[in-house]
């Protein structure tokens, strides 16, 4: 009966309970236990989403929103641990508006980075992207989950690059956040009237965008969002700075943020760089030859006198490097800055973290850049005798103008080796606990990290549950995630 009722909303061909379809959503690359949904429901409009949620609320049926049009899925946050339905939003893939003057794009949840980039380039704009996102990654899913972008200079707030959104809460109510909450209610009429979705706060002083962001689909289902874009530069040059230890490069990174020098910049160790750049089977060999740590800095220029802009930026960067005994390089081991820039602009079909051994787990959290050497030391101690420390990929991404930092450890493994997979799972859990004890802040607590985070702060957990009760009184949205 449920299948027929759902089909009346979205059409018979858009509802499936076929085992092959369900199993594709039943597990992912994480260590979260598998769980099959009862149905996969594909939607095309916000009206259909609202009708689905109202039906699910009446039947108390779990709804797990998914927006990326393909895998691999990584975090366990879209597994139907309590059954119910997968609400597949990937068919909502329209780019509703691109505004060059305000550098804003309004997009639906099924829009991928590749799709968005193509549309933006026609307007002289570019998307703010995380490091080498997979080709099928939903832009809104990435921003809702606060995946760090590689442009700390233009990252002004934790919510960036996401701004406003249209969201349907578990109550079944459709709501607009930020400046999108202004009348008229219709988006196109707002655009025709000259209104733009540029401010996250609102209505009034509220900021429900922040409540929805990072909630793993437990508070509401986003049907479109406005996102900040950047101006496409006229010229750009990508440089490398290398060192045997991260400390001089960390100091240099702070200076880059303070001076707003460089657009993209991030710090990786040799194995992470090799995983990004080398072909499968050649990663370990390249990592052995690379400098231990590599800071990548992309300088850009445009508008008036771009060549002069580039010249003084390169001069400043060279002086900062020389003051710290660091050499400025246009290439490392034959890999040019141009080659890396092209890869960052056009990520390959295969997700780079899968290349080395076929599967991976990553451990990531928020900290400050100066504390990352201490976290690296903790991680190396945890993996001692259990995992080769020279095969840990390390990625450090300054965020919010360099005031904080995304710290990430990538651990590749062979999923067909049961013993090593079991050992890695134990190591993964142990490392998370020890890093948290070293003041690592798991701001995106997936899977087992949720207990680690919410068990330490009873007051915040109780407040979140009260908010959840208001926005999703029947608890239908992605139950079992976070502290819900």
C-alpha positions as CSV (number, residue, x, y, z in Angstrom):
1,X,0.0,0.0,0.0
2,X,2.8,2.4,0.8
3,X,4.4,1.9,-2.6
4,X,1.2,2.7,-4.3
5,X,0.7,5.9,-2.2
6,X,4.2,7.1,-2.9
7,X,3.7,6.4,-6.6
8,X,0.6,8.6,-6.6
9,X,2.9,11.5,-5.6
10,X,5.9,11.0,-7.8
11,X,4.8,8.4,-10.5
12,X,5.0,4.7,-10.6
13,X,8.5,4.6,-12.3
14,X,10.0,6.8,-9.6
15,X,9.4,4.4,-6.7
16,X,11.3,1.2,-6.4
17,X,11.5,-1.7,-3.9
18,X,13.7,-3.9,-6.2
19,X,16.5,-5.6,-4.2
20,X,19.2,-4.5,-6.6
21,X,18.2,-0.8,-6.3
22,X,17.8,-1.0,-2.5
23,X,21.2,-2.7,-2.0
24,X,22.9,0.2,-3.8
25,X,21.9,2.4,-0.9
26,X,22.2,-0.1,1.8
27,X,25.9,0.3,2.5
28,X,28.8,2.5,1.7
29,X,32.6,2.9,2.2
30,X,32.3,3.7,5.9
31,X,32.3,1.3,8.9
32,X,28.7,2.1,9.6
33,X,26.6,-1.1,9.7
34,X,24.5,-1.7,6.5
35,X,20.8,-1.1,6.5
36,X,18.3,-1.6,3.7
37,X,15.5,0.9,3.0
38,X,12.1,-0.3,2.1
39,X,11.8,2.0,-0.9
40,X,13.9,4.4,-3.0
41,X,11.8,7.4,-4.1
42,X,13.0,9.8,-6.8
43,X,11.7,13.3,-6.8
44,X,11.8,16.2,-9.2
45,X,10.1,19.1,-7.4
46,X,9.8,20.8,-4.0
47,X,6.1,20.1,-4.0
48,X,6.8,16.3,-4.3
49,X,9.3,16.5,-1.5
50,X,6.7,18.3,0.7
51,X,4.1,15.7,-0.1
52,X,6.5,12.9,0.6
53,X,7.4,14.3,4.0
54,X,3.8,14.9,4.9
55,X,3.0,11.3,4.0
56,X,6.0,10.0,5.9
57,X,5.1,12.1,9.0
58,X,1.6,10.6,9.0
59,X,3.0,7.0,8.7
60,X,6.0,7.7,10.9
61,X,8.2,6.4,8.1
62,X,12.0,7.3,8.2
63,X,13.1,9.6,5.3
64,X,16.8,9.6,4.4
65,X,17.7,12.4,1.8
66,X,20.4,11.7,-0.8
67,X,21.4,14.2,-3.4
68,X,24.6,13.1,-5.1
69,X,23.8,11.3,-8.4
70,X,26.4,8.6,-7.9
71,X,29.0,7.1,-5.5
72,X,31.1,6.2,-3.8
73,X,29.2,7.2,-0.7
74,X,31.6,7.6,2.2
75,X,30.3,8.6,5.6
76,X,27.4,6.3,6.6
77,X,25.1,9.2,6.9
78,X,22.8,8.0,4.1
79,X,22.4,4.4,5.3
80,X,18.8,3.6,6.3
81,X,19.6,2.2,9.7
82,X,15.9,2.1,10.7
83,X,14.4,1.3,7.3
84,X,12.0,3.7,5.7
85,X,12.7,5.4,2.3
86,X,15.6,6.9,0.5
87,X,14.5,10.3,-0.8
88,X,16.7,10.6,-3.9
89,X,17.0,14.3,-4.9
90,X,19.6,13.8,-7.6
91,X,16.9,14.4,-10.3
92,X,16.5,18.0,-9.0
93,X,19.5,19.2,-11.0
94,X,18.6,22.6,-12.3
95,X,20.8,25.7,-12.0
96,X,18.0,28.3,-11.3
97,X,20.0,31.5,-11.5
98,X,23.6,32.8,-11.9
99,X,24.3,36.4,-11.1
100,X,27.8,37.7,-11.9
101,X,27.3,41.1,-10.2
102,X,26.5,39.5,-6.8
103,X,28.6,36.4,-7.5
104,X,25.7,34.2,-6.5
105,X,24.3,31.0,-8.0
106,X,21.0,29.4,-7.0
107,X,21.0,25.6,-7.5
108,X,19.1,22.5,-6.8
109,X,20.5,19.6,-4.7
110,X,21.3,17.4,-7.7
111,X,23.7,19.9,-9.3
112,X,27.3,18.6,-9.3
113,X,30.5,20.6,-9.2
114,X,31.3,19.7,-12.9
115,X,27.8,20.9,-13.9
116,X,28.1,24.1,-11.9
117,X,31.5,25.0,-13.2
118,X,30.4,24.7,-16.8
119,X,27.5,27.1,-16.1
120,X,29.7,29.6,-14.1
121,X,32.5,29.8,-16.6
122,X,30.1,31.2,-19.2
123,X,29.5,34.1,-16.8
124,X,33.2,34.6,-15.9
125,X,32.7,32.9,-12.5
126,X,34.0,29.8,-10.7
127,X,32.9,27.6,-7.9
128,X,34.5,27.3,-4.5
129,X,35.4,23.6,-4.3
130,X,36.8,21.2,-1.7
131,X,40.0,19.4,-2.6
132,X,39.4,17.1,-5.6
133,X,35.7,16.3,-5.0
134,X,34.4,13.3,-6.8
135,X,32.8,14.0,-10.1
136,X,29.3,13.0,-8.9
137,X,29.4,15.0,-5.7
138,X,26.4,17.3,-5.0
139,X,27.5,20.9,-4.5
140,X,24.8,21.5,-1.9
141,X,25.5,18.3,-0.1
142,X,29.2,19.3,0.1
143,X,28.4,22.8,1.4
144,X,25.7,21.6,3.8
145,X,28.2,19.2,5.3
146,X,30.8,22.0,5.6
147,X,33.4,20.3,3.6
148,X,36.4,22.8,3.6
149,X,37.1,24.7,0.4
150,X,40.7,25.3,-0.8
151,X,40.2,29.1,-0.8
152,X,40.7,30.2,2.9
153,X,41.2,33.9,1.8
154,X,37.5,34.1,0.7
155,X,36.1,31.9,3.4
156,X,34.7,34.5,5.7
157,X,32.4,32.4,7.9
158,X,31.8,28.7,8.7
159,X,28.6,28.7,6.6
160,X,30.4,29.8,3.4
161,X,30.0,29.3,0.5
162,X,26.3,28.4,1.3
163,X,24.0,31.3,1.9
164,X,20.2,31.0,1.7
165,X,18.1,27.9,1.1
166,X,14.6,26.6,0.6
167,X,14.1,23.8,3.1
168,X,11.2,21.5,4.0
169,X,11.2,20.6,7.7
170,X,10.0,17.4,9.2
171,X,6.8,19.2,10.1
172,X,6.0,19.4,6.3
173,X,6.4,23.2,6.3
174,X,8.3,24.8,3.4
175,X,10.6,27.6,4.7
176,X,13.0,30.0,3.1
177,X,16.1,31.1,5.1
178,X,18.1,34.3,5.0
179,X,17.3,37.0,2.5
180,X,15.3,34.4,0.5
181,X,12.6,34.7,3.2
182,X,11.7,38.2,1.9
183,X,8.4,38.5,-0.1
184,X,7.3,37.7,-2.7
185,X,7.3,33.9,-2.0
186,X,8.1,32.9,-5.5
187,X,11.8,32.7,-6.3
188,X,11.5,33.9,-9.9
189,X,9.4,36.9,-8.8
190,X,12.1,37.7,-6.2
191,X,14.8,37.7,-9.0
192,X,12.6,39.8,-11.3
193,X,12.1,42.3,-8.5
194,X,15.9,42.6,-8.1
195,X,16.1,40.7,-4.9
196,X,19.1,38.5,-4.4
197,X,19.8,35.6,-2.1
198,X,23.0,37.0,-0.6
199,X,22.5,36.9,3.2
200,X,22.3,33.8,5.3
201,X,20.7,35.4,8.4
202,X,16.9,35.9,8.4
203,X,14.1,36.3,8.8
204,X,15.0,38.8,11.4
205,X,18.1,37.9,13.3
206,X,17.5,34.1,13.0
207,X,19.8,32.0,11.0
208,X,18.1,28.6,10.4
209,X,20.6,28.0,7.6
210,X,23.1,27.2,10.4
211,X,20.6,24.8,12.0
212,X,20.2,22.8,8.9
213,X,23.9,22.9,7.9
214,X,25.9,20.0,9.3
215,X,22.7,18.2,10.4
216,X,23.1,15.2,8.0
217,X,19.6,15.5,6.8
218,X,18.0,15.3,10.3
219,X,16.5,18.7,10.4
220,X,15.1,19.3,6.9
221,X,15.4,18.6,3.2
222,X,16.9,21.4,1.1
223,X,15.3,21.8,-2.3
224,X,17.5,24.7,-3.5
225,X,20.2,26.9,-2.1
226,X,22.2,30.0,-3.1
227,X,25.9,29.7,-3.1
228,X,28.7,32.3,-3.3
229,X,31.0,32.0,-6.3
230,X,34.3,33.6,-7.2
231,X,35.5,35.7,-10.2
232,X,37.4,33.7,-12.8
233,X,40.9,35.1,-12.8
234,X,42.6,36.4,-16.0
235,X,45.9,34.8,-15.1
236,X,47.0,32.4,-12.4
237,X,50.2,30.8,-11.3
238,X,50.5,27.8,-8.8
239,X,53.6,27.5,-6.7
240,X,55.0,24.9,-4.3
241,X,57.0,25.5,-1.1
242,X,58.6,22.4,0.5
243,X,60.1,21.5,3.8
244,X,61.3,18.5,5.9
245,X,58.9,19.4,8.7
246,X,55.5,21.2,8.6
247,X,56.4,24.1,11.1
248,X,58.0,26.6,8.6
249,X,55.2,26.0,6.1
250,X,52.6,26.5,8.9
251,X,54.1,29.8,9.8
252,X,54.1,30.8,6.1
253,X,50.5,29.8,5.8
254,X,49.6,32.1,8.7
255,X,51.4,34.9,6.9
256,X,49.5,34.2,3.7
257,X,46.2,34.5,5.5
258,X,47.1,37.7,7.3
259,X,48.3,39.3,4.1
260,X,45.5,37.8,2.0
261,X,48.2,36.7,-0.4
262,X,47.2,33.9,-2.7
263,X,43.8,32.5,-3.5
264,X,44.0,28.8,-3.0
265,X,46.4,27.4,-0.5
266,X,46.7,24.1,1.4
267,X,49.4,21.9,3.0
268,X,49.9,18.2,2.4
269,X,52.5,15.6,3.2
270,X,54.3,13.6,0.5
271,X,52.0,10.6,0.5
272,X,48.9,12.8,0.2
273,X,50.4,14.7,-2.7
274,X,51.5,11.4,-4.4
275,X,48.0,10.0,-4.0
276,X,46.6,13.1,-5.7
277,X,49.0,13.2,-8.6
278,X,50.3,9.7,-9.3
279,X,48.7,6.8,-11.3
280,X,47.6,3.7,-9.4
281,X,50.6,1.5,-8.6
282,X,53.0,4.5,-8.6
283,X,51.9,6.3,-5.5
284,X,54.3,4.8,-3.0
285,X,57.3,5.2,-5.3
286,X,56.6,8.9,-5.9
287,X,55.9,9.5,-2.2
288,X,59.5,8.3,-1.4
289,X,61.0,10.8,-3.7
290,X,58.9,13.9,-2.8
291,X,59.8,16.4,-0.1
292,X,58.1,15.5,3.2
293,X,55.7,18.5,3.2
294,X,54.4,20.6,0.4
295,X,52.5,23.9,0.6
296,X,50.6,24.8,-2.5
297,X,49.8,28.4,-3.2
298,X,47.8,29.6,-6.2
299,X,48.2,33.3,-7.1
300,X,45.6,35.0,-9.2
301,X,45.2,38.4,-10.9
302,X,42.6,40.1,-13.0
303,X,41.0,43.5,-13.7
304,X,43.4,46.4,-14.1
305,X,47.1,45.6,-14.7
306,X,46.9,41.9,-14.0
307,X,50.6,41.3,-15.0
308,X,51.7,43.9,-12.5
309,X,49.5,42.3,-9.8
310,X,51.0,38.9,-10.4
311,X,54.5,40.3,-10.3
312,X,54.2,41.9,-6.9
313,X,52.4,38.9,-5.4
314,X,55.2,36.6,-6.6
315,X,57.7,39.0,-5.1
316,X,56.0,39.0,-1.8
317,X,55.6,35.2,-1.8
318,X,59.3,34.7,-2.6
319,X,60.3,37.1,0.2
320,X,58.1,35.3,2.8
321,X,59.6,32.0,1.7
322,X,63.2,33.2,1.9
323,X,62.7,34.6,5.4
324,X,61.9,31.1,6.5
325,X,64.5,29.3,4.6
326,X,61.9,27.8,2.2
327,X,62.5,27.6,-1.5
328,X,59.7,28.7,-3.9
329,X,59.3,26.1,-6.7
330,X,57.3,26.0,-9.9
331,X,57.4,22.1,-9.9
332,X,58.3,19.2,-7.6
333,X,59.6,15.9,-9.0
334,X,58.6,17.0,-12.5
335,X,55.0,17.9,-11.4
336,X,54.3,21.5,-12.3
337,X,52.0,23.9,-10.6
338,X,50.1,24.1,-13.8
339,X,49.5,20.4,-13.8
340,X,48.1,20.5,-10.3
341,X,45.9,23.5,-11.1
342,X,44.4,21.7,-14.0
343,X,43.7,18.7,-11.9
344,X,42.0,20.8,-9.2
345,X,39.9,22.4,-11.9
346,X,39.0,19.1,-13.5
347,X,39.0,16.2,-11.0
348,X,39.3,12.8,-12.6
349,X,36.5,10.2,-12.9
350,X,38.0,7.9,-10.2
351,X,38.0,9.4,-6.8
352,X,41.6,9.9,-5.9
353,X,41.5,8.3,-2.4
354,X,40.3,5.0,-3.9
355,X,43.4,4.6,-6.1
356,X,46.0,3.2,-3.8
357,X,44.4,0.1,-2.3
358,X,40.8,0.2,-3.5
359,X,39.2,1.7,-0.3
360,X,40.1,4.2,2.5
361,X,39.0,5.7,5.7
362,X,39.7,9.2,6.7
363,X,39.8,10.8,10.1
364,X,39.2,14.6,10.1
365,X,38.4,17.3,12.5
366,X,38.8,21.0,13.2
367,X,41.7,22.5,15.0
368,X,44.1,25.4,14.6
369,X,47.0,25.1,12.2
370,X,49.7,25.6,14.9
371,X,48.3,22.5,16.8
372,X,48.5,20.2,13.8
373,X,52.0,18.9,14.5
374,X,50.8,17.6,17.8
375,X,47.9,15.8,16.2
376,X,50.3,14.3,13.7
377,X,52.4,13.0,16.5
378,X,49.3,11.5,18.2
379,X,48.3,9.8,15.0
380,X,51.7,8.3,14.4
381,X,51.7,6.9,17.9
382,X,48.3,5.3,17.4
383,X,49.3,3.6,14.2
384,X,52.6,2.4,15.4
385,X,52.9,-1.4,14.7
386,X,49.4,-1.4,13.1
387,X,49.7,0.7,9.9
388,X,52.7,2.0,7.9
389,X,53.1,5.6,9.0
390,X,54.8,6.6,5.7
391,X,51.5,5.6,3.9
392,X,49.3,8.0,5.9
393,X,48.0,10.9,3.7
394,X,47.8,14.1,5.7
395,X,45.9,17.2,4.4
396,X,45.8,20.5,6.3
397,X,43.4,23.1,5.0
398,X,43.2,26.6,6.6
399,X,39.6,27.8,6.9
400,X,37.8,31.0,7.8
401,X,40.7,33.3,6.9
402,X,43.2,31.0,8.5
403,X,41.6,31.3,12.0
404,X,41.0,27.5,12.0
405,X,42.1,24.4,10.2
406,X,40.7,21.2,8.8
407,X,43.1,18.4,9.7
408,X,42.6,15.1,7.8
409,X,44.4,11.7,7.9
410,X,43.7,9.3,5.0
411,X,44.2,5.6,5.5
412,X,44.0,3.4,2.4
413,X,43.3,-0.3,2.7
414,X,42.4,-3.4,0.7
415,X,38.7,-4.2,1.5
416,X,39.1,-7.8,0.4
417,X,41.5,-8.5,3.2
418,X,39.2,-9.1,6.2
419,X,41.9,-9.2,8.9
420,X,43.5,-5.9,7.8
421,X,40.0,-4.3,7.5
422,X,39.1,-5.4,11.0
423,X,42.4,-4.1,12.3
424,X,41.9,-0.8,10.5
425,X,38.4,-0.4,12.0
426,X,39.8,-0.8,15.5
427,X,42.6,1.7,14.7
428,X,40.1,4.1,13.3
429,X,38.0,4.1,16.5
430,X,41.1,4.3,18.7
431,X,42.6,7.2,16.8
432,X,39.3,9.2,16.9
433,X,39.2,8.8,20.7
434,X,42.8,9.8,21.3
435,X,42.7,12.7,18.9
436,X,39.5,14.0,20.6
437,X,41.5,13.7,23.9
438,X,44.1,15.9,22.3
439,X,41.6,18.7,21.7
440,X,40.6,17.7,18.2
441,X,37.1,19.1,17.5
442,X,34.9,16.7,15.5
443,X,32.6,19.3,14.1
444,X,31.2,16.8,11.5
445,X,30.6,13.8,13.7
446,X,29.8,10.9,11.4
447,X,29.1,7.3,12.5
448,X,30.8,6.4,15.8
449,X,32.2,9.9,16.2
450,X,28.7,11.1,17.2
451,X,28.8,9.3,20.6
452,X,32.3,10.7,21.1
453,X,31.1,14.3,20.5
454,X,27.6,14.4,22.1
455,X,28.5,12.2,25.1
456,X,30.8,15.0,26.2
457,X,28.3,17.8,26.2
458,X,25.0,17.0,27.7
459,X,23.6,20.6,27.6
460,X,24.3,21.0,23.9
461,X,22.9,17.6,23.1
462,X,19.7,18.4,25.1
463,X,19.3,21.7,23.2
464,X,19.7,20.0,19.8
465,X,17.1,17.4,20.7
466,X,14.7,20.2,21.6
467,X,15.3,21.9,18.2
468,X,14.9,18.5,16.5
469,X,11.5,18.1,18.2
470,X,10.3,21.5,16.9
471,X,11.4,21.0,13.3
472,X,10.8,17.2,13.1
473,X,8.3,16.3,15.8
474,X,7.8,12.7,14.6
475,X,11.6,12.1,14.2
476,X,11.3,10.9,10.6
477,X,14.3,12.6,9.1
478,X,17.3,10.4,9.0
479,X,16.8,8.8,12.5
480,X,19.8,7.3,14.2
481,X,22.2,10.0,13.0
482,X,24.0,12.5,15.3
483,X,22.4,12.4,18.7
484,X,18.9,11.5,17.3
